[in-house]
Amino acid sequence: MTVTIWHNPRCSKSRQTLALLRERGIEPQIVEYLKTPPAAGELEAVLDKLGMAPRDLMRRKEAAYREAGLDNPALERRQLVEAMTAHPVLIERPVVLAGGKAALGRPPENVLGIL
């Protein structure tokens, strides 16, 4: 089974989740999503697997969230997803993908349920 992590090496939770995977003998494909953001369709699919709305996976305290006015309740799902792909810093991390499932590594142990 291929395991992928949307990783930010500067984030402690992301590093902890990667370490947890490696402790279990899993060497995941690492996607530094800040350098290689997901396409809108990929992000939509991941949101569906997580069972989340876009704002549930957004880092709402980021300056980009306020600056783009993303707290506007009139914004549609598509607009929020496009904002996340344009500004990947808005995507909460880490996200782990395995076996057609996805989990948010907050806390890192959350990802164990999909392995």
N, C-alpha and C positions, 0 to 999 in steps of 0.2 A: 504494500500500500504506500502510495506517495503521500507525504505529509509536507505541507507548505506553511510557512509562517510569514505574515506581513510584519516585518520587523523594523524597529528603529533602535539602532545600537546605543543611542543616548538615553533611552528610556529604561528605568530599572525593572519595571514589570515585563517589558519585552525581553530583556536579558535573562530575567528569572525564568520566564516561560521557555526560552530557548535552552537554558541549562536543564530544566525539568525534562524536556524532550530527550536531550542527550544523555541524561542519567538513566533513561529507560532504553538506551541503545538506538534511539531514532535520530538520524541525521537528516533534518528537513531541508527542503529547498527553501532558501532564504530570499525573500523579496524585500529589498529596502524600498518600501512603498513611497517614501519621500522622494527618492530618485527615479523610481519607476511606478508611478501611480496606476491604479487599476483603471481600465476603461469603464465607461458608464454601465455597459451591459454586464461586465464582470462584477462591478460593485452591486448592481441590482440583484444578481444571482446570490451573492454572499449575504446581502440583507435578507433575502428570502430564506436562505439556509439558517440564518441566525434567528429568524422570526422577529426581526426588528424593523422599525421605521427608520428613515435616514437620521432623524435627530437623535435617536437612541444610540447611534454609533458615532455621533459628532462630539468633538471636544468643544463644548460651548463656551469655555473660558478663554479660548484662543482669540487673539485680537482680530484675526480674519473673520471670525464668526460675527462679531459686533460690526466690524467695518463693512461687511457685505450685507448687513441687515437680515441675517438668516433667522432671527427670532420672529420675523413677520409671519403670522399664522396663515396669511393668504398664499404663501409660497407652496407650490405643488411638489410632490415627490420628485418628479423629474428635475425640477430646478434645484432642489437640495442635493440630489445625486450629482448633478453637473457641477455644483459648487464644491463638492467633496473631491471630484476628480481634478478640478482646476486648482484646488488648494488642499493637497493631501494631508497637510498638517492638521486638518479638521477631523481626519479619520482616527477614531480611538484605536489604540493598539494594546497588545498584539492580537491579530486575528490568526487562528490556526485552521487550516483546511485539511481534512482527511476523510477518505471514504465517502465522498459526496456530502459530508457534513461540515459544519463550521462552528467554532466556539471563540468567544472573546476571552483572552487570558487575564481577566481581572476578577478574581485572583488567578494566578497561573494554574492552579489545580483545576480550574474550569475545563481546561482542554483535555483532561484525562478521559472525560466521558465520551469523546468522539474517537478515541484511539482503539 
